Amino acid sequence: MSERERNEIIQLYLGGASCRAIARVLGVTRYRVKKVIASFQEARARGGVSPELPSPPRRRRSLLDQYEGFIRETLEHYPDITAVRLLEKLQAAGFRGGYTIVRQRLKELRPRPRIEVVTRFETAPGMQAQMDYSTYTIDFVREGRRRVHAFSYVLGYSRRQYVHFVEAQDFTTTIRQHVRAFHHLGGAAAVCLYDNMKVVVSGFIGEAPIYNPRFVAFATHYGFRPWACRPGRPRTKGKVERPFSYLEKNLLNGRRFDSLEDLNRVTSWWLRRRADLRVHRHSGCRPIDRWREERPLLRPLPEHDYDTAEVIYRSVDVEGYVSYRNNRYSVPWRLIGELLPLRVTESELVVYTRDIVECARHELFPRTVARQERTVPEHRPRAEKGVTLDLLRQRFEALGALAVRFLERLVEARRYGKKDAARILSLLEDYRAADLTAALERALRYGAFSYQAVERILGFQARPRPFLDALAAEARSEARDLVGEERIEPRATSQYQDLLDPPSDNGELDGQNTDGEDPGGEDPDETTREGGRSEAP
């Protein structure tokens, strides 16, 4: 019976109606009317009416009742046992019931996990910060539906934060956003808390984290200490986790953005005009006000920021381009086939020669752009026939005289011989120079003047070099450039024999002096020149 029906019964009763009349009007039994009136009078006598608590439902008899002791004993030994495994053990013990009642009884009898009490931990000004990412899928007006990541860095005392949306969570992006956060907040906290992201933590030995050496070097440059939280405890970083909810409800909710750039522009405004000026519910102050107290105690920024550029190696393809993020950038044509270092900043891609001399500089394509090219006209070969052939001859001369002969015969034999020669040079991306020279010699011997023939010969008699071997070859080449091309070959051991046995002069004979004494302290009659034993005459 609902409370409304009880109220109507009491109203009629207090108006003087009898139980029979109340039952007839409301369509209920007189027994129920009397029960409600008796409960009302008893509650009035106690001094107030309290709602009745529902009584727990009575459990119906089940096939599992006789196995309850067995189930409890099993749970003591195996607290994480599944319902399927428990059913198998019960069936082995004679149980003939089904899976559903076993699952329900296991849910009732399994011990409830202990919930730890969370104590809010406050830190002194400048002592601690927390950093984390949160991923969102946003429908941009111009760029369409994209997945972006919100980088957030929060100061523990003032709760002032820095937020910026990025396209990746890699090492380079993470340290670049740290630098921007430090400049936005005027310094770095002494300790920064992280979860177990690979950028910060490389692995674990037991429960001890192994920090990424590159990230530790970055932290040392700014004078703060990274601190990895225990796995599975997100509440340890509650000061950075909780503001993501505020960001979703106040920044992302009810707004549309043209692009990622527009999103970050609005985010910068939102940080200044909303997040910094709101009254924080725990501190009772605006973050910008407490930050003014905290700023003098932050780690001061160094004179020069940490170099966040990414350095990678790329081979120059047959057309004179290097690839990065599915886009191509031109380099001087004479470098085809070489493995070159690239320095990638947020906006530029710089290519260097093996001597670390800049040879190309390009504006970087955005991450959303793919299969595009940036070409500098000066990087292309000149149209004059003689100059192009001279450049080819210079590259082939580095492979030896036979390679130059092959080039001459190739240009004579084929209409597009120079194009084939350039493609042959591009094989240096995958094969060693010695292997290519041997292939050219074999092709010259059999008159096979084409790129396809040289490629087949290499595939038959050579193996592509691994990437690390290519780097080692570059390092050895640089070392030879430093110390010169001259090498000192090891001498044969026979050349040192004269130092051990000098020629006999002035009365000396085979290591024996004029006094009849051996300089080495041995009997001259028992020792031969070669150091062996001789027999007595």
Stockholm file with secondary structure:
# STOCKHOLM 1.0

chainA/1-537         MSERERNEIIQLYLGGASCRAIARVLGVTRYRVKKVIASFQEARARGGVSPELPSPPRRRRSLLDQYEGFIRETLEHYPDITAVRLLEKLQAAGFRGGYTIVRQRLKELRPRPRIEVVTRFETAPGMQAQMDYSTYTIDFVREGRRRVHAFSYVLGYSRRQYVHFVEAQDFTTTIRQHVRAFHHLGGAAAVCLYDNMKVVVSGFIGEAPIYNPRFVAFATHYGFRPWACRPGRPRTKGKVERPFSYLEKNLLNGRRFDSLEDLNRVTSWWLRRRADLRVHRHSGCRPIDRWREERPLLRPLPEHDYDTAEVIYRSVDVEGYVSYRNNRYSVPWRLIGELLPLRVTESELVVYTRDIVECARHELFPRTVARQERTVPEHRPRAEKGVTLDLLRQRFEALGALAVRFLERLVEARRYGKKDAARILSLLEDYRAADLTAALERALRYGAFSYQAVERILGFQARPRPFLDALAAEARSEARDLVGEERIEPRATSQYQDLLDPPSDNGELDGQNTDGEDPGGEDPDETTREGGRSEAP
#=GR chainA/1-537 SS CCHHHHHHHHHHHHTTCCHHHHHHHHTCCHHHHHHHHHHHHHHHHHTSCCCCCCCCCCCCCCTTGGGHHHHHHHHHHCTTCCHHHHHHHHHHTTCCCCHHHHHHHHHHHSCCCCCCCCCCCCCCTTTEEEEEEEEEEEEETTTEEEEEEEEEEEETTTCCEEEEEESCCSHHHHHHHHHHHHHHHTSBCSEEEECSCTTTEEEEETTEEEECHHHHHHHHHHTCEEEECCTTCGGGGHHHHHHHHHHIIIIITTCCCSSHHHHHHHHHHHIIIIITTSCCTTTCSCHHHHHHHHGGGSBCCCSSCCCCCEEEEEECCTTSEEEETTEEEECCGGGTTCEEEEEECSSEEEEECTTSCEEEEEECCCTTCCSCEECCGGGSCCSCHHHHHHHHHHHHHTTCHHHHHHHHHHHHHCTTHHHHHHHHHHGGGTSCHHHHHHHHHHHHHHTCCSHHHHHHHHHHHCCCCCHHHHHHHHHHHHHHHHHCSCCCCCCCGGGGHHHHSCCCCTTCBTTBCTTSCCTTSSCTTTBCTTSCBCCCC
#=GC SS_cons         CCHHHHHHHHHHHHTTCCHHHHHHHHTCCHHHHHHHHHHHHHHHHHTSCCCCCCCCCCCCCCTTGGGHHHHHHHHHHCTTCCHHHHHHHHHHTTCCCCHHHHHHHHHHHSCCCCCCCCCCCCCCTTTEEEEEEEEEEEEETTTEEEEEEEEEEEETTTCCEEEEEESCCSHHHHHHHHHHHHHHHTSBCSEEEECSCTTTEEEEETTEEEECHHHHHHHHHHTCEEEECCTTCGGGGHHHHHHHHHHIIIIITTCCCSSHHHHHHHHHHHIIIIITTSCCTTTCSCHHHHHHHHGGGSBCCCSSCCCCCEEEEEECCTTSEEEETTEEEECCGGGTTCEEEEEECSSEEEEECTTSCEEEEEECCCTTCCSCEECCGGGSCCSCHHHHHHHHHHHHHTTCHHHHHHHHHHHHHCTTHHHHHHHHHHGGGTSCHHHHHHHHHHHHHHTCCSHHHHHHHHHHHCCCCCHHHHHHHHHHHHHHHHHCSCCCCCCCGGGGHHHHSCCCCTTCBTTBCTTSCCTTSSCTTTBCTTSCBCCCC
//
